[in-house]
Amino acid sequence: MIAGTPTRPQSTGRWCVIGAGPSGLATLKSLQELGLPAECLEREDDLGGNWYFGSAASRVFASTRLISSRPLTEFVDYPMPRSLPWHPHHTDCLAYLRSYADHFGLRPSIRPHCDVQRVVPRAGGGWDVHIKGQATRAYEGVVIANGHNHAARMPEIPGSFSGTILHSAEYRSPDTPLPLAGKRVLVIGGGNSGCDIAVDVSQQAAATFHSTRRHYHIVPRTILNRPADLRGERLLKMGVPIWLRRLISLRLIDRAIGLPHRHRLPTPDHQLWESHPVINERLYRRIDEGRISSVGSVKRFEQGDVVFADGRREQIDVVIAATGFRIEMPFIDLQELGDRRHAPTAAHASSVRGNDDPPDLFLHMLPRHRDDIACVGLIQPDSGQWGLTDLQARVVARMALARRHAPRTASWLRQKRQQSPALTPFCYVDSPRHRLEVEHHSYRLRLERLIAALDRRLRRELSEVGRAAAGCQTSPQGRG
C-alpha cells in the first residue's frame, strides 16, 4: 500500500473512538478489520454504554427490554443467541455486547476511565484529544460514538411545583431513586420511555397520570406470536406499497391490542409511521384497568397541583419527565462537524430548552468538508439500531482507509458527501424526537450500496497501487 495521501496528518496514525457502547464497539472492530490502528476511549469502568445498567452512562431502567426484535437489532456478523427471547432483557443485551467485544478481540484496545473533555483540530491535520486527568493524545482521526442520550431535555412549565420532579434519565424502578408506592405520579411524554415508565410506575403508585401533547399509534411487541417488526419487515421486502402496509398493519394491531378508540383515546393526528413507533403491549391494558389515566398537556404548576390544558386539575406528588434529550457534544465545537441542520421552530422553542438541531452530516454520520472525523450512532431508527450502526462503522472505516491509501476513492467519497439524500420515505411530525429519525429499511439499503461502491473502488485502486509497488521493486538489471 502507499504510505498515505497528500493530506495525511503527522500523528501516530491511530484513530480514536469515543465511547464503548454498541456504536463504539462496531467502529473499533471495523477500523481494526481494515488494518487501521485504533483505540476506544470510555468514560466508565467497562464497556456497554447505555446498556451498562447502573453506570452514569446508562439510561435503561430495571425492567427494560428491547423494543425491537433480536434479528433486527443484532450486529451484521454476530447474531444474538437464539436461546434469548425475541425481545431480550437489558442484562442479556449487555452480556451480548461484552461477548461481541471478546469474540473480536476488542478489549485490549478499550481504555476505561477516559473522560474526554475536549477534541481540537491539530495544525496540519488530525486531532488532539484532551482527557480528564491524563496527557493529551494525538490521533489521525476521531469517531464520536458516545450516543445522544446525555443532556436531559426538561419541559418549560410555568409556575412552581412543591413536589419532586425527575427526568427519565434518573428513573430506575418504582423504588429508585425514590419509592413511589402510595404516591400520585405524573409521567410526561408519549414516547417509549414515557409509556414504559407509566406502566412500570402504575404497579405501585396510588395513581398514575400519563400526559402527552399528542396521541401516538401504539404497536405491540408481538402479533400472532411473532415480533411485529419482523412481520413489517416481510412486507417491506415484498415491496408492498405504504398505503397497503398501513392498512394491513393497523388491522393486525387492532386484532392484537386494539386501536386507540377502543380504549376511549383520541385517534392520533398523524398516520402510522409518521412518528417514531411506540412499542408497548401493556399500556392500553393498564388504562382499561384504571391504573393509568391518560391526560393532555400540562398548562402550569400550582404548588402541589398540576393544571392541564383542558382545565383538569390533579394533586401530584412526583413528576417524571420522559421528554428526551438534547443533541449535545460538549467536547467539540460543532462547527468542526458542520452547520446545524435545522432552525428551531416556535413550537420547539416554547417547549424545550436549547437547540435540538444535529450538525449537517451526510447520512447522519460524515461531515461534508473533512474525512478525519465522523459520528456513528447519531440516528434514531424506527427499528433496531445496532445493525445499522455496524454498517455506519464500515463506511467510516472505508473512509479512513481511502484517506490513507486511496486518494481517488477518497475524492469520490468527498463528492458523494456533498449530496443530501432523502433519509426516509415518510414525513415525520414536527417534534424534537424526530431530529435523528430514519426509516431503517431504506437507510440500511443506502448504507449497503455505499459500502459496496467503496469496496469496488478501494479494490481497484489498491490493486493498482500494489502492482505499481511490485514494479518499482524490480531492479533494471534483473530484467531480460
Secondary structure as GFF3:
##gff-version 3
##sequence-region A 1 480
A	DSSP	beta_strand	15	18	.	.	.	ID=ss1
A	DSSP	alpha_helix	22	33	.	.	.	ID=ss2
A	DSSP	beta_strand	38	41	.	.	.	ID=ss3
A	DSSP	three_ten_helix	49	51	.	.	.	ID=ss4
A	DSSP	alpha_helix	90	103	.	.	.	ID=ss5
A	DSSP	three_ten_helix	107	109	.	.	.	ID=ss6
A	DSSP	beta_strand	110	111	.	.	.	ID=ss7
A	DSSP	beta_strand	116	121	.	.	.	ID=ss8
A	DSSP	beta_strand	127	131	.	.	.	ID=ss9
A	DSSP	beta_strand	137	139	.	.	.	ID=ss10
A	DSSP	beta_strand	141	144	.	.	.	ID=ss11
A	DSSP	beta_strand	151	152	.	.	.	ID=ss12
A	DSSP	beta_strand	159	161	.	.	.	ID=ss13
A	DSSP	beta_strand	164	167	.	.	.	ID=ss14
A	DSSP	three_ten_helix	168	170	.	.	.	ID=ss15
A	DSSP	beta_strand	184	188	.	.	.	ID=ss16
A	DSSP	alpha_helix	192	201	.	.	.	ID=ss17
A	DSSP	beta_strand	207	211	.	.	.	ID=ss18
A	DSSP	beta_strand	218	219	.	.	.	ID=ss19
A	DSSP	beta_strand	222	223	.	.	.	ID=ss20
A	DSSP	beta_strand	226	227	.	.	.	ID=ss21
A	DSSP	alpha_helix	228	237	.	.	.	ID=ss22
A	DSSP	alpha_helix	242	256	.	.	.	ID=ss23
A	DSSP	three_ten_helix	260	263	.	.	.	ID=ss24
A	DSSP	beta_strand	278	279	.	.	.	ID=ss25
A	DSSP	alpha_helix	283	288	.	.	.	ID=ss26
A	DSSP	beta_strand	292	295	.	.	.	ID=ss27
A	DSSP	beta_strand	298	303	.	.	.	ID=ss28
A	DSSP	beta_strand	305	308	.	.	.	ID=ss29
A	DSSP	beta_strand	313	315	.	.	.	ID=ss30
A	DSSP	beta_strand	318	321	.	.	.	ID=ss31
A	DSSP	beta_strand	325	326	.	.	.	ID=ss32
A	DSSP	three_ten_helix	334	336	.	.	.	ID=ss33
A	DSSP	alpha_helix	346	351	.	.	.	ID=ss34
A	DSSP	beta_strand	373	375	.	.	.	ID=ss35
A	DSSP	beta_strand	380	381	.	.	.	ID=ss36
A	DSSP	alpha_helix	386	405	.	.	.	ID=ss37
A	DSSP	alpha_helix	407	416	.	.	.	ID=ss38
A	DSSP	three_ten_helix	432	434	.	.	.	ID=ss39
A	DSSP	beta_strand	437	438	.	.	.	ID=ss40
A	DSSP	alpha_helix	440	472	.	.	.	ID=ss41
A	DSSP	three_ten_helix	476	478	.	.	.	ID=ss42
###
